[in-house]
Amino acid sequence: MYHFIRLGRPLFLAGGFALHTLGIVIALYSGASLNLSALLWGQIAITATQWMTHYGNDYFDLEADRTNQTPTLWSGGSRILPEGLLPPGVALITAVLLASIAIFAAFVLVFVVRTGPLTLPLFILSLTLAWFYSAPPIRFHSRGLGELTTAILVTGLTPLMGFYLQRGNLEVLPLLAIFPLACLQFCMLLGIEFPDASGDARAGKRTLVVRLGASRAAHLYMTVLLVAYLALPLLIAFGLPMRVALGMALMSPLALWQLWRVRCGDHLNPARWNRFMFFNVGLLIGSAVVQVVIFGLLLGMK
């Protein structure tokens, strides 16, 4: 059981809870009343989809993980399958079961909770992107699209679904809040790919870091990270609350620190990989939590 749980990497599920909560809080701030059934079934669908991705990725990326000689705490998969601790079929069967749970939850939301006509299309899109991130024949991560796909799925669709299930329609505000988080998610994925690049290249997993090379990928990382913060004045102009933007800006010293560490070559230094990726993850999750807290405080002021 211990190896089975490790295979699913439950620690990474925290992001799904934080981003779903963000969508819910923005919906309440926008005037929605809390729908507890939509919250619970929505979280079941989101968590099942995310967990499906964890098990599925380890199954479909087995060859890349076997050739990866530089795994870290944050990259290279769970290491359960390459080390032979469980048969690969366990991961595939579990991924399929979790996909079934996500679909069931989506149908409950549509036909029992009645959350609106976009519920099923949003979940189908999410499930499709999540499955084909690593699954053939599409394998987004091997087409240089995995980073964008993940940014759309995790920091885009997850809070959007939380918002829609509560509000019943889509609006501009959640998109404004999501944009800098999507940039941070994109950067986090690039950061995680640096240690895996050699093994990925040998296994034919053509991530952006493999395609661009370490130098150009590092410049892309720095550019997108800067865009996340330089875009804040424009986002305010389009309607993002000033306090939310200021909360995001409070995280900028950590972003600047990450930029400096890339300039110093931490993304290429095995001794610093775990710390570098820890702060990438922390920057994303911390920024999402900051937004949740500030939108919650603004809600309380109404």
C-alpha positions, 0 to 999 in steps of 0.5 A: 500500500505504501508503494501504491500511495507513493506512486500517486504522489498525493502531495501534489494534489494540494495545488488542485485544492488551492486553485479550485478554492480560488475559483470558488472565492472569486465567484463568491466575491462576484456575487454567487452564493455558496453551492456546497454540493457543487463544491464537493462534487467539483473537488471530487472531479478535479482531484480524480482528474489530477490523480489520474494524471499522476498514475497515468504519467508514471505509466506512459513515461516509464521508459523516460523514467528508466533512462533518467539517471538524475531524478529529484524529489520533484521530477523523474516520476515517483520511481516506483515503476522503474525500481520494479516495486509495482507492476506498470499495469497497476498505474494504468488500471488506477488511472482508468478508475480515477478517470471513471470517478471524474466522469461520474462526478461530472455527470452528478454535477450536470444532472443532479446538482444542475450546475449549467451547460458548460459543466460537462464540456469543461470537464471533458476538456480537462480530462482530455488534456490531462490524459493526453499530456503523456498518453499516446497518440498525442503526448502533448509533453513530447510535442513541446506543448506539455508546458502550455497544456499544463498551464491551461489545465492546472492554473486555468481550467481548475479555478475556472471550473470552481468559478463556473460551478458556483456562479453559473457563467464565465466572466473576465475576473477569474481570467485576470486572476489566473493569468499570472498564475499560469505564467508561474505554472509554465515556469515551474514546469520548465524548472522541473524539466531541466534535471530530466532533460538528458533522460527525456532526450534519450527516451524521445520525450521532447519537452521544451527544455529538450527542444530548445536546449538549456540556454534558450529554455532558461531565457524563456523561463526568465521572460515568462516569469517577468511577464507574470509581474509586468502584466499586473498594471494591465490586469488592474486596468482590465478589472483585477482588484488592486489589492489582489495585484499588490498581494501578487507583487509581494511574491515578486522578491522570491521571483527575483531570487529565482531569476538570479538563481537561473542567472547563477546556473542553479537550473544546471547544478544537480546540487541545487536542483531540489532547492530550485524546484522547491521555490518554483513550486512555492512561488506558484502555490504561495501566489495562489494562496495569497489570491485566495486570502485577499479575495476572501478578505475583500469578500468579507468587506462587502 
